[in-house]
Amino acid sequence: MRQQGPGRTSTALAYLAMLFLLLPLFAVIPVSFTGKRFLSMPEGDWSLRHYQALAESSEWLGSIGTSLVIALIAAVISTVLATAFSLGIWYRRSKLTPLLIGFVLLPMAVPPIISALVLYFFETGANLYDTIPGVIIAHVVIAVPYAVVTLLVSLSQLDRRIELAARNLGASVWQTSFLVILPNLKLGLVSAAFLSFILSWEEIAVTLFVTSFEVITLPRRIWSGLRDNIDPVIAAVSVVLIAVTVSAIVIRLIVQAQRGRGVEQ
Amino acid sequence: MSRRALVEWGLFVAPLPVVLVIAYLVPLLGIFQWSFTDPQPGIGNYVKIATDPIIHSIAWRTLRICLLVTVVSVAIAYLISYHWVFGPPWRQRLIEVCVLIPFWISVLIRAFGWVIVLRPRGLVNEWLMTAGLIAEPLALVRNEIGVVIGMVHFMVPFAIFPLMAVMRQIDPRVMAAARGLGAWPIRRFVEVFLPLSLPGIVGAFFIVFIFALGFFITPAILGGGRVVMIAEYVFLQMSQTANWGLGAALSVVLLVFVSIMIWVLLKITRVEKLVG
């Protein structure tokens, strides 16, 4: 007996819901091609002027560079800290384990506005306010819980016996970690680093509190643009970012589908 | 544990908590202290929170908007999750793309997209006017409608993940049994599927509600400064009026409230079940 699928009304509603999810993203595309100086739909005057303005603006390009540098370094630091921590937790269970994990995940549960305030307090006290290292530290604090969760999930799927085998053959903790565990954890490490990178690249709530005019990340520049007078260059930036995201997701799904087919064969 | 093994274990486990104690826990305690010392020592900030009618109206507005956003988001997410789990394979793939794309796109760009769709000369108003349904543009942005739409759009993916995790664990044979026993689709849904998916609904509800409470980027852009909620109010206390103590005290109240919600969530549902 075939299991009955969703009915027609519910299917129609589901498509409406998907339209709702994609509508604001699609809407940005035509606006980015307007020939006018202000935010508007192009009326036969399609133009690339706002993309050109983006490509020639040292401010926008500078912000993209700043965000890339910050996100790369924050991703590396988050991944290293999260990996060491997760490995330690995995090697040896103790009474402290749940408490330690709970504490490390704290910044994920605390509302962004409070994290922002906390990091402002830290950075003004430590003379890191409005500096690149300051933004990197703030982003690490925000991203690292997500890296820890990713790695703990990957580790939980790893066979414990490979650690025991390595240790029984005389490998030290370091040799076991670097030669046995980490190579088996590659996918988890890449996911953790990628997630940290994206979280830092898009971070705005905390960044607003720990920077003023020296360090302007890309989201911070978009934020100022949205609050003042909306410049269509923001539409061009948005379309570029949407295009990159969509390509990344589609490539990942294709790779996944091919792998799935490989397994079936 | 030998001394050496203990040191090695410490070298792995300690760095991250140490960093977080310095950069997060100590300053968090500093915020508590601030709320009692700035501008003058005492509980003045908390008295103001307890008595100020402006803060009360902001708190009520926050609760009202967050509740509405949560109910609508969970309803939409329920519908989408249902099709993601039980729809035909190609529809499942389509839904995956439609959910993941907005999920990975910056909150700023999503809010900006809604400004374009909802503003007076935006897509929705142009469509409605061309269709002759309205004569004057409707006010859909810089008010609560815009804030609710933008926040729902942001929260839906976060509600989908716990719902899907629970729906995937529902044994299809139970539904088949209900059908075999002669229950019509509506009855099967209301009496069998809905109760089985309840833990997912509760989990999604709490996750979205907690998230919505402390969220200020989307309300700030789509509310245009007219729909100030508690988090944006804290932001304004800090960035414009430099009322540090009041902002800190409001944060403490918000944190206590969120902690209670998380505690209730942990009490009534098993978190492992929600992550699948």
HADDOCK unambig.tbl for C-alpha pairs under 7 A between the chains (distance, minus, plus):
assign (segid A and resid 3 and name CA) (segid B and resid 176 and name CA) 6.99 0.50 0.50
assign (segid A and resid 5 and name CA) (segid B and resid 86 and name CA) 6.16 0.50 0.50
assign (segid A and resid 5 and name CA) (segid B and resid 87 and name CA) 6.07 0.50 0.50
assign (segid A and resid 6 and name CA) (segid B and resid 83 and name CA) 6.91 0.50 0.50
assign (segid A and resid 6 and name CA) (segid B and resid 87 and name CA) 6.45 0.50 0.50
assign (segid A and resid 14 and name CA) (segid B and resid 79 and name CA) 6.17 0.50 0.50
assign (segid A and resid 14 and name CA) (segid B and resid 80 and name CA) 5.76 0.50 0.50
assign (segid A and resid 17 and name CA) (segid B and resid 76 and name CA) 6.67 0.50 0.50
assign (segid A and resid 18 and name CA) (segid B and resid 98 and name CA) 6.07 0.50 0.50
assign (segid A and resid 21 and name CA) (segid B and resid 98 and name CA) 6.77 0.50 0.50
assign (segid A and resid 21 and name CA) (segid B and resid 102 and name CA) 6.68 0.50 0.50
assign (segid A and resid 21 and name CA) (segid B and resid 153 and name CA) 6.39 0.50 0.50
assign (segid A and resid 22 and name CA) (segid B and resid 98 and name CA) 6.66 0.50 0.50
assign (segid A and resid 22 and name CA) (segid B and resid 102 and name CA) 6.92 0.50 0.50
assign (segid A and resid 24 and name CA) (segid B and resid 110 and name CA) 6.42 0.50 0.50
assign (segid A and resid 24 and name CA) (segid B and resid 113 and name CA) 4.18 0.50 0.50
assign (segid A and resid 24 and name CA) (segid B and resid 114 and name CA) 5.16 0.50 0.50
assign (segid A and resid 24 and name CA) (segid B and resid 117 and name CA) 6.31 0.50 0.50
assign (segid A and resid 25 and name CA) (segid B and resid 110 and name CA) 6.68 0.50 0.50
assign (segid A and resid 25 and name CA) (segid B and resid 113 and name CA) 5.67 0.50 0.50
assign (segid A and resid 27 and name CA) (segid B and resid 113 and name CA) 6.18 0.50 0.50
assign (segid A and resid 27 and name CA) (segid B and resid 116 and name CA) 6.69 0.50 0.50
assign (segid A and resid 27 and name CA) (segid B and resid 117 and name CA) 6.48 0.50 0.50
assign (segid A and resid 28 and name CA) (segid B and resid 113 and name CA) 5.61 0.50 0.50
assign (segid A and resid 28 and name CA) (segid B and resid 116 and name CA) 6.98 0.50 0.50
assign (segid A and resid 81 and name CA) (segid B and resid 15 and name CA) 6.72 0.50 0.50
assign (segid A and resid 81 and name CA) (segid B and resid 16 and name CA) 5.47 0.50 0.50
assign (segid A and resid 82 and name CA) (segid B and resid 16 and name CA) 6.92 0.50 0.50
assign (segid A and resid 84 and name CA) (segid B and resid 12 and name CA) 4.74 0.50 0.50
assign (segid A and resid 84 and name CA) (segid B and resid 13 and name CA) 6.25 0.50 0.50
assign (segid A and resid 85 and name CA) (segid B and resid 12 and name CA) 5.51 0.50 0.50
assign (segid A and resid 85 and name CA) (segid B and resid 13 and name CA) 4.34 0.50 0.50
assign (segid A and resid 85 and name CA) (segid B and resid 16 and name CA) 6.40 0.50 0.50
assign (segid A and resid 87 and name CA) (segid B and resid 12 and name CA) 6.91 0.50 0.50
assign (segid A and resid 88 and name CA) (segid B and resid 9 and name CA) 5.88 0.50 0.50
assign (segid A and resid 88 and name CA) (segid B and resid 12 and name CA) 5.04 0.50 0.50
assign (segid A and resid 88 and name CA) (segid B and resid 13 and name CA) 4.93 0.50 0.50
assign (segid A and resid 89 and name CA) (segid B and resid 13 and name CA) 6.70 0.50 0.50
assign (segid A and resid 104 and name CA) (segid B and resid 17 and name CA) 6.28 0.50 0.50
assign (segid A and resid 111 and name CA) (segid B and resid 211 and name CA) 6.80 0.50 0.50
assign (segid A and resid 111 and name CA) (segid B and resid 214 and name CA) 4.73 0.50 0.50
assign (segid A and resid 112 and name CA) (segid B and resid 214 and name CA) 6.18 0.50 0.50
assign (segid A and resid 112 and name CA) (segid B and resid 215 and name CA) 6.70 0.50 0.50
assign (segid A and resid 113 and name CA) (segid B and resid 214 and name CA) 6.05 0.50 0.50
assign (segid A and resid 113 and name CA) (segid B and resid 231 and name CA) 6.05 0.50 0.50
assign (segid A and resid 114 and name CA) (segid B and resid 251 and name CA) 5.87 0.50 0.50
assign (segid A and resid 118 and name CA) (segid B and resid 24 and name CA) 6.52 0.50 0.50
assign (segid A and resid 118 and name CA) (segid B and resid 27 and name CA) 5.47 0.50 0.50
assign (segid A and resid 118 and name CA) (segid B and resid 28 and name CA) 5.34 0.50 0.50
assign (segid A and resid 118 and name CA) (segid B and resid 31 and name CA) 6.68 0.50 0.50
assign (segid A and resid 119 and name CA) (segid B and resid 23 and name CA) 6.98 0.50 0.50
assign (segid A and resid 119 and name CA) (segid B and resid 24 and name CA) 6.78 0.50 0.50
assign (segid A and resid 121 and name CA) (segid B and resid 27 and name CA) 5.88 0.50 0.50
assign (segid A and resid 122 and name CA) (segid B and resid 23 and name CA) 5.99 0.50 0.50
assign (segid A and resid 122 and name CA) (segid B and resid 27 and name CA) 5.38 0.50 0.50
assign (segid A and resid 141 and name CA) (segid B and resid 20 and name CA) 6.92 0.50 0.50
assign (segid A and resid 202 and name CA) (segid B and resid 106 and name CA) 5.71 0.50 0.50
assign (segid A and resid 205 and name CA) (segid B and resid 217 and name CA) 6.94 0.50 0.50
assign (segid A and resid 223 and name CA) (segid B and resid 108 and name CA) 6.96 0.50 0.50
assign (segid A and resid 238 and name CA) (segid B and resid 109 and name CA) 6.00 0.50 0.50
assign (segid A and resid 242 and name CA) (segid B and resid 105 and name CA) 6.73 0.50 0.50
assign (segid A and resid 245 and name CA) (segid B and resid 101 and name CA) 6.96 0.50 0.50
assign (segid A and resid 245 and name CA) (segid B and resid 104 and name CA) 6.92 0.50 0.50
assign (segid A and resid 245 and name CA) (segid B and resid 105 and name CA) 6.98 0.50 0.50
assign (segid A and resid 246 and name CA) (segid B and resid 101 and name CA) 6.16 0.50 0.50
